[in-house]
């Protein structure tokens, strides 16, 4: 095993706050309860959900109610913030504020603002707002209305995701919006991890967000042949690793974690929910759409993540898989997992429940990894009545009451494998490899 590139003196990086928003609802506790019950947010979307006809078969997706989102953001932040940001940013802000509140940073900062960084990952960014602006330009009945809004540029910019949170909370450290497609949330967490290890910041607010249930995004994935078309199955249509899987269902969502240098958390008297022990990011350099069939690139990413975390593969008790529900990608990931971990760790694939939330996916699963380590429970694998024999995995089936067992020694991996050949893997545990407890 290769030793971590960061010396032990860099200290542990701990999680002190988490936030979660999905099509199942807002808030960590609400989502966790419904996910453990195996509830799916995937459903057929009515035509009126979209401003223009999609001219395609009925759409299955996991959509956040935009009216509820609008009402919540107006209650949570000042007008000058919500009025100068669009819906994707609203979702990110709400989720980040939940994480900050749990971390004890909601009301009064007790970390110098210059020592707090913001790292927001997104794949589609302001896709919904941008689409609506172009609709206005080209379809308004009166020529005088065929124009963009006065604040359009501020809302187009993906950089506003990180920028608005920094503005809202006065954080003056690094402020980055990161796009590595479906690996964006995980990459944001890795970027924050490196900054903390290097001592550039003492605290980082990091995660991912996307509002993907948007006409243009849906049509684009449909053109690629990536969407499930089994509308007659409803919530059961997206079936990662199942023999008859036929594609993804898109979803809206956001996940956020507050990461701190352990010494910072100790000074503030904040308990550590888990340790982010390490991770890795790689590129396939193979194709914009598909990984190598043998899964070697994903396997390499996981091996590098375990090496960085100082973990043997035997410590991995559970994996939150990328598990999209597409035939090719699921098979590749299964081969990679078998190469690295064998068939020992159980597996969850939350996109069957939440849809594919693109840039938010890795961050959402990171939140779930922290919850699993603390509760000993894992999100069950659903819709796997007939597993694909070409996918050798150990699914966390609800009927078998999957659990982590001795959670204090267990490690949980989070996988994100994205278009563009972007790969990321994160390793979480309650305890440091040396055995010292994470809690101060």
N, C-alpha and C positions, 0 to 999 in steps of 0.2 A: 504494500500500500504506500502511495506517495503521501508524504506529510503535507499538511496545509501550508500554503505560502505565507500565512500570517503567523507571527510568533504568538506563543501563549500569553505574552505580556499585553497583547492587544485586548485581552479580556473577552468575556462572553458577550454575545449580543442577544438580548432577551426581548420578548414581546410583552408589552405592558397594556396594550389596548387593541381591540378588534372592532370592526364595523362591517355590516353586511346588509345589502339590499338586493333583492331579486324579484322575479315575477310572482313569487310566493308571498312577498310582503317586505316590509321594512323592519330592520332590527335583527340583531344576532339571535336573541332568544326565540323570537317568532319563527325565523327561518329554521333554526336548529330543530325545534320541535317537529315541524312539518317534514323536514328532510329525513329525520330518524323514522318517521311514520311512513316513509316511502311515497309521499305525495308529489305528484308531478304538476308543474305549471304549464306544460305543453298542451296547447289546444288549438283548434281551428280558429283562425282570425276572421272576424266579419269584414266584409268589403269596406264598410264605413270607417274602419280603422286607418285607412289610407286615403290621402287627399285626392289621388287619381287612381283609376282602375289599373290593376296589375296586369291584366290580359294574360293570365296564366292560371293553372289549376289552383284550387283552394290551398291556402297556406297554413301550415302547422308551425306554431312558434310559441315562445313564452314571453309575453309582453307585459311590461309595467304600465299601469294605468297612468296616462299622461296628466289627467286632471288631478289625480291624487298627488302626483309628484309636484305639480305646480302649486297646489295648496300647501304642501308640507314645506317647500323651500321658502315660501313667503312668510311662514311662521318662524323659520329657523335662522334666517340671515337678514341683514338690512337691505332695504330696497336698492341701494346703489350697487349691491353685489348681485342680487338676482336679476335686476333689470339690465345688467351689462354682461350677462352670461346666458348660455342656452341650456337645453334640457339635459344633455349629457353631463355638463358641468354641475348642474343642480344635483343630479344623482350622486356624483362624486363628493360634493360638499356635504350632503346629508350623511353619507356613509363615513366620511372622514371625521365629521363632528362626533359621531357615535364612538368611534375609536378613541378620539381625544378625550372625550368625557370619561371613559373607563380608565384611561391612563392618568387621569387627574390633571389634565391640561385644558379643561373646558372653560373654566372661569378665570383663573389667574395663573399665568405662566410662572413656573419656578425653575425654568431653564432659560439661560440667556437666549433671546431670539436669534442672535447671530450663530448659535450652536444647534439650530433646528433646521433640517433640510426637508424638502417636499419632493417626492418622486411619484409622478402619476403616469400610469401606463394606459394606452388606449390604441385600439386598432382602427376603428371607424371615426372616432372623434365626434365632430359636429355634423355628422351625416344627415341627421334629421333636419336640423336647422338649415343646412346648405340646400337640401332638397326643396324645402318649403320656399326658400328665397328664389330659387330658379323657377319654381312653379309660378310664383308671383310675377316674376319678370316676363314670362312668356304666355301666361294665360289670363292675366287680369283683363276684365272687360274694357276698362278705360285706360288709354295710353298713359295717363298721368300716374296711374298706380303701378305701372310696369317698371319698378325700380327696387333696389335693395333698401333695407332699413338703415337708419342713420348709424346704428351700432353694429352693422353687419361684420365689419372687419374684426372687431373685438370678439365676436362670437364665432367667426370662422376659425380663428387661430387655436390650434390644439394646445399651444403653450399656455392658454388661459386656464386650462385645468389646474396646473400647478400654481400659476400666477394668482388666480382668484383665492385659493386657499391660503397662500402666503399673505395676500393682502388682508383677508378676513381675520387671520390670527396674528398678523404682525411678524411672521417667521422671516428671518433675514439671511438664512443659510442658503445652500444650493437649492435651486428651484427648477426642476426638470420635468418635462413631459416626454415620455419615451414611447416609441412605436416600433415594436417587433411583431406586428400582426397578433396572432393568437397567443403569443408568448409575452405580450407587453406587460401584463401585471406581474408575472414572475420575474421578468427582466428588471422591472422597477425595484422589486424587492432585493434582487441581487446587487443592483447599483447602490441602493441604500446600505446594504450589508458591507460592501467594500468601503464606502465613505465612513461608516462607523468604525470599521477595523483600522482604517488608516488614521483615525483621529480627526478627520475633517469636521465631523459633527458629533454631538453627544446624543442626539435624538433625531429620528427620521419618521416622517409620516409617508407611508408608501403603500401602493396597491394599484388597482386597475379598475377601469370603468368602460362600459360601452352600452349605447342604446342601438341595438342592431336590427330591431324589428321595424325596419324602414323600407319603403317601397323599392328604392334603388338598390339597396343592399340585398334584399331578398331576391330581386330579379337577377342580380349579378351572380349570386350563388346558384340560382336555378339554371342559368346559362352554363355554368360549370358542371352541372349534373350532380351537385353535392347535396341537394336537399332531399329529405325523405318525401315521397309522394303518397305514402300510405295513409291518406286522410281518414280512411274508414277505421283505422286503429286508434285515432284520437291521441290521448295521452300516452298510449303504448307504442307510438310510431317510431320514436328514436330509441334504438336498442343496441347500445355499444356491445361489441363482442358476441352478439347473437348470430346464429346461422343465417337468418333471413334479414339482417340489417340492410338498409338501402340508402342511408344518408343522415344528415344532420337536421335538427330543428334549431333555428336561431333563437337567441334569448337576450333579454336586457338584464343588466346586473352590475354590481360594484362590490369590491372587497377592499378593505383597508386595514393595515396593521401599523401600530406605533411600535417602532423598534428603538431600543436604547442600549448604550453601553451599560454594562451591569453596574458600574460604579455610579452612573447617573441615577439609575432606578433605586439603588440603595440609599443614596443621599436624599432622594425624595420620599423614601419610605413606601415605594410602590412594589407590590409583589410581581414576580415574573410569571407569566402564564405559560411560557415555554421558551426554549432556546432555539434560535435559528442558527444551527451549527455550521451550515455551509451550503454551497450550491455551485452550479456551473452553467455557463452559456456557451453554445457552440453553433457552428453553421454547417449544414450539409454540403454546401457548394455543389449541389447536384441538380435541383429543379426548384422552380418557384411554387410548384403545386404538390409534389409528392416526394417522400423520402426514399432512400434506397430500400429495396424490397427485403433485404436481409435484416434490417433493423440495426445495423452496426453503428449508425450515427447517433441514434437515440441511446443505444447501450453505452457508447462512449461518453455521452453527456451524464448519464447516471453514475458511471464509474468515477468520472471526474468530480461529481458532486459529493460522492461518498469519500473520496480521497481528501477533498477540501474540508469536509466535516470531521475527518479523522474517524470514520465509522467503518466497521466491517459490514459486508452485505448481510451477515447473519443477524445484525441488530435491526434490520428493517422488518417491522411487523406488519406494516400496511402501506399501500400505495394509493394515492388519489391520482388515477390515470388520466391522461388526456382524453382517451376514449370518446371519439366523436360520433361513432355510429356509422362511419363509412367503411366499406369493405376493405379497401387497401390499407388505409392508415391504421385501423385497429389491429389487423394482422401483423403489420410491421412493429407496432408497439408491443404486442404480445411476444413476438420473437425477441425483442430487445430485453424485456423483463425476464424472460426465461434465461437469457444469456447472463444477466447480471445477478439475479436473485433466485433463480430456479422457480419452483412452484410453491415456495414456503409462504411468502407474504400474501395476505388477503388483498383484494382489489375493489375499489369503488370507482364508478364512472358517473359523475353527477350530472353530466349533460343530458342524460335520460330524464332527469327531473327538472332541470333549470334551462334546458336548451344550451346551445353553444353561445356563450356570452363574449366570445372573441377576446379582446384585450383584458377583460375582467376575469376570465376563466381561471388563470393561475392564482390570482389573488384571492378569489372566492375559495378555491380549494385549499389555499394556505390558511385561511381563517378556519376552515373545517378541520384541517390537520391539528390546529391548536386546540379546538374544541374536543376532538377525539382523544388527544393526549390527556386532557384534563378530566374527561368523563369515562374513558375506557370504551366508549361506544364509537361506531363508525357508521357513515351513511350507507345503507344497504344498496346492493346492486339489484336493480329491478328490470323487468322485461327480458329476463334471460331464461325463458322456459326451455329453449333449445340452443345451447351454446354452440358456437362454431368449433368443430374439431380442429380447425387450423389455428385456433387461439388457445394455447395452453396456459390457462390462468387459474387462480383460486379465487373465484368471485365471493364477495362478502354478501351472501344471500340472507335476506331477512329471516327466512325460515330456520336458519342455522344460528341465529342470534350472534352475529359476529361481534367480537370484542378484541381489544388490544392485549388483554391479559395483564402482565406486569408492566403497566404503562410507564413506570418511572425508568425502566431500562429500554423501552421500545423506541424505535425511530420510525417516523413517517415521512415518506417521500411524496413530493408533488411534481408531476410531470406536465410540461407544456411543450408541444411540438407544432410549429406553425408554418403557414405559407411563407415562402421566401427562404425556407431551410433554417429558420430560427428555432433553436432548441434551448430549453432551460429546465433545470431540475433543482429543487430546494429540499433540504433535509432538516426536519424539526425533531426535537426530543424534549423531554422534561428535564433531563440531566445531561451534563457534560460527559463526553466519552470517558474521562478519567474517573467519573463516578460522583463528582461533587454536585450537590443539588443546585438547580438553577435559581431557586428562590433565595433572595438575600437574607 
